[in-house]
Amino acid sequence: MRKAPTALDDRAAAALFATLEDEPGPVLIAVSGGPDSTALLHLLAAWARAAPDRPALAVATVDHGLRSASRAEAEAVAAAAAGLDLPHRVLAWAPPGRRVSQQVARTARYALLLDHAREIGASALATAHTLDDQAETVLMRLAAGSGITGLAGMQPVSDRNGLRHHRPFLGLPKAALVATCAARGWPYLTDPSNCDPRYARSRWRELTPRLAAEGLDAPRLGRLTARVARAEAALDRAAAEAWTRAVRPFDDGAVALDAAALGREPEEVALRVLARAVRATGGATPRLERLEAAARALRLATERGASLRRTLAGCLLTLDRGGAFTIRREGPRRRGRGERAFTDIAAGAPHSLGNAGGHA
């Protein structure tokens, strides 16, 4: 029999908030009003009050305007923040239409939060992502064809356009936060869109009990992300070392590489070096399938002593018969044709090795 979830007390919460101790500026808390973010709001407020040298807090709620009740829900969060003597801002978004994807809404939400964080001088953003969110994210990325980077999932602390994004509850089940709200008497809201089958995340959420019954539960998926993240760190280090071996001096905005040296690297490492070279010239993050196809074509042409000319993520890749390989931006007429990067779920900037899907 599975144990009932344990509510968090202030001491347990303080251990989860340790990464926030050294933030030099205020921390902006994103609060929607659900049980996860409601628990984050109250527990962080108690944590900040417990020691005078802890960072100041501010609260923001994004009103997506997609439901008639959304404004009232945002105002309810404002009232809760006021009761804790914390400043609060409702960040309104005008959706481009009635049928908006969760990914579009997510992108807009983070843009509003980051703009407000910079406005108030915050150094960090805190969100209430849970172990359940992590499991759903990994399943969605797997179904979308994500590469290794995407399967590392969200990270407890990541960079988001120059701000540190903290997810202190990432190792906790959602049930623990619901139990915390119930034990403390903190009212919270329920968003009906969380059960709307029109959204992919809701459909995956409905599947998770059946997957858990077969052993693929949230804790196991959480352990998978930790192991993949460990492998990801090793691969990134190998790619950084390969970069120094393969890259020649830059020439008029182009990146020159030793194609033969690149071809001697393990395929996964070569992919990362190639993606890094594309970004170094100002290109977009390559879509994984196109990156793999370009790397295969380059390897084959190098082995045959043939020339190669193709585009990738807004860049032109050129290999001559002598083995000279360069990457430079395309001209304005052709730039970005047919390219579209995988969207970022995980946390932080998208990576060439695949990061597809929704909520982060």
N, C-alpha and C positions, 0 to 999 in steps of 0.2 A: 504494500500500500504506500502510495506517495505521500510524503510529509506535507502538512499544510504550510503555506508560505509564511515566513517570519517577517513581522513588521520591523522596519529599521528604527533604531533609536539614534540619538544624536551622536553617540560615540562611534557607532558603525558608520554613520554618514560622514563623520569627520575624516575617517580613514579613506573614504572614497574621494573626498575633496582635497586630498593632499597635493595633487598636481596644481591646484589653484593658489596654493600658498604664496608662491613667488611671482604672481602676476603683478607687473608694475602699475597697471592702470585698472580702472573699473572692469567688472565682469558683467556683460549683458546676458541676462537669462531669457531665453525664448520660451514663452509659456502660452500654450494653446488653451489650457483649462482642463485638459484631460487628467486622469489620475497620475500619469508619469510626470508631467511637467508641474502639476500641482504639488506633488511630493518634492520635486526639485526646488520649487520656489520656497516652500516653508522650511525645508531642511537647510538650504543654503542661507536663508535669512538667519536661522538660529546659529549656524556655523560662523557667519560673519560677526554676529553680536558677541560671540564667545571670546574673541580676542581683538584688541584694538588695532593691531597691525595688519589685519586681513584686508584684502581689497574691498573697495566699495562695490555695491551691487546696483544694477538697474534692470528693469523688466520691460519687455516688449512683446506685444501680441500682434500677429499679422491677421488682418481681416481680409480674406480673399474675396469676399463679396459673392460667393457662389451659393450661399444659402441665406434665406431670409433671417435666420436667427443668429447669423455670424456676428453682427455688430453687438447685439445684446450679450453674447458670450464673451466678446473682447472686453466689454465694459465690466462684466463680472470679474474678469481677471484683474482689471484696473482697480476694482474695489478691494480685492484680496491683497494686492500689492500695497494699496494705501493703508490697509490695516496693519501691514508690516513696516510701515514708514519707508517704503521703497518707491522711487520714481518709476512711472510707467508711461509707455507710449503705445497708442494703437497705430499700427502701420497699415494704412489702407492700400489695397491694390485694386485696380480696375481691370477685371479679366477681359480678354479680347473677344469673348463670346460666351454663350451659355454652356457649351460643351468644351471644357478645358481639361487636358490630360493632367494627371497628377504630377508628371515630370515638369510640365510647363509651370504649374502652380508652385512646385518645389523650387525651381530656378528663380521665380519671382520672389518667393519668400526669403531665400538667402540673400538676394540682391538688396531687398529692403532692410533686412537685419544687419547686413554688413555696412550699408550706408549709414544707418542709425548708430551703429557701434563706433564708426569713425567720427561721426558728428559729436558724440559725447566723450570722445577720447578713450574709449574702451580698448583694452589690449586683448580681450578674449571674449569668446562666445561660449555659453554653456547650454547644451540641449539634453533632453531626457531620454535619449535612445536607450533601449533595453536589449537584453539578450534575445528576446522574441523578435525585435526589429532586426537584429543582426542575422538571425536564422532566416527570416523572410528575405532579407536582402541577398544573402548568399544563394538561396534557391532561385530567386529571380535572375540573378546574374548568371548562374549556371545554365538556366533555361535560355538565356539570351546569347549564349555562346561566349561568355567572358573568358579572358585569359587568366593567368596566374595572379596578376595584380588585383583584378576584381574579386577573385575568390579569397583574398586576404581580408575582405570585408571592411567594415568601418574600424577605425582605430580609436583607442581611448583619448588620445590627443593627436591632432593633425593640424596642418597649416591650411587655412582657408583665405586665400588672397591677402596674406600678410597678417592675419589675425589667428591666434591659436584657438582651435575649436575643441572644447573639452566635452567628453561624453562620460561622465562619472558613473552612470548606471549601466554601462554597456555589458557588464558581466552579471547583471541581476535580472531575474525573470520579472515580467510585468506584474505577475500576481503578488510579488513582494511589495510593490509600490501601491497596488490597490489595497493590500492589507494594511499598509502604513497609513494611508488616508483614512481607512475605516477606523483604525485604532486611535488615531489622533482627532477624529471628527472633522477632517478637512473635506468640505464638499467639492465635488468635481463634476465636470461636464462629460457627456457622452456624444461623440460625433457620429451621426448616422452614416456618414460616408465611409466609415471604417468597415461597414458591413455591406457596402454597395457592390454587387457583383460586376458592375461596369468597370471597376478598377481592378487592375491585375493584382495589386497587393492584397485586396480583400479576397480575391479568389485563392491566392496562395495561403492566406490566413485560414481559410476554410479547410484547406487540405492538410494543414499541419498536424491536427490530431491523428489522422490516418498514417501520416509519415512517422510520427512519434511512436505509434503502436508497432511499427516495424523496426524501431530502433533509431530512426533518424530524427531525434528530438533536438530542441534548441541547445541544450548543453553540449551535445555531441557536435553539432554544427559550429558552436562557439569554439570548441577545441580544434576543429578543422581550420577555422580562420587563424587561430594562433599559430598553428603549425605551418600554414601557408605563408603567413607573415614572416615567420622565421626563415623559410626558404627564399622568400622575396628579398629579404635583407641581404642574404648571401649572393643572390643573383645580381642585385644592384651593385654590390661591391665588385663582383667579377666583371660586370659591364664597365664600371669606372676604370678598372685596371686595363681592360681591353681597349678602351677609348684612347688611353695614352699610347698604346702600341699601334693602333690603326690610323689615328687621325694625324694628318700632316698639317703644316701651318695654313691658317685660313688665307684665302686670296679674294680680295674685292667682294666680301660678303658671302662667298661660297665656302663650303666645307670640303676639303680634299681628304680622301681616305685611301689607305692602302688596301685595295680590294683583296689581294692575296692574303694579307694578314687577317682581314676580316673573315675570309673564308675558312681560315684555320681555327676560328673560335667555335665553341659549341653553338648550335643553332639558336638556342634561347638567348645567349649572350650577344650574338651577332644581331638579333632582332632589336635588342635594347640599344645597342650602339647606333644602329641605323635610325631608329626612332629619335634618339637624342640628336643625331646630326640633322635630321629634318627640322626639329624644333630649334636647333641652334641657328638655322638660317632664317627663322621667322615663320616656318610652315606650321600648319595645324598639327594636332596630335593625330597620327595615322590610325585609321580603322584597322583592327587586327588582321582581318582577312587580306586586306590590300597590302599591309606591311609584310605578311608572310609570303604573299605572291611576289612582291618586289624582291625580297631576300632570296627566294628560290631562283628567280630569274637572274639575279646578280651572281649568285654562286655558280649557276650553270654557265653563264657567259664567261666568267673568270676562268673556269676549268677548260673551256673550249678556246680561250683566247679570242673571243668574239667581242664585238661592240654591243652596247646596250643604250637605249634612250627611252625613258618612260617617266611618267609623272606620278607623284605621291604626295597627297596632303598639301597641295599648293606649291610643290617643289618639283624641279626637273632633275632627274638622276641621269648622269651621263658617264658611261664607261667606254674608253677607247680601246683599240686592239692592243695597245701597249700596256694596258692595265691601269691607266690613270682614271680614277673614279672621283667625280665631283657631284656635289649637291648644291643647288642654288634655287632661289625663289623663281617661280614662273613669272612671265610677264603679266600685266594687269588683265589682259583679255582672257587668259587661260587659268588664272589662279583659282584654286579651289574647285575646279570643275569635277563634279562627280564625287567629291570627298565629303564625308560627314563623319565627325568623330563620334565614338561611343560616348553616351552621356555618363556623368560621374554620379555614382550612388555613394560610394564609400566615402568617403571622406576625402577632402582635399582635391587637388587638381587631377584631371583624368590622366591616365597613363596609357602608353601605346600598347601595353600587353593586355588590355581589355578590361573595361569597367562599365558594364552595361546595366541599365535598369533604373530603379526609382528612388527610394527614400533614404536620405542620409542626414 
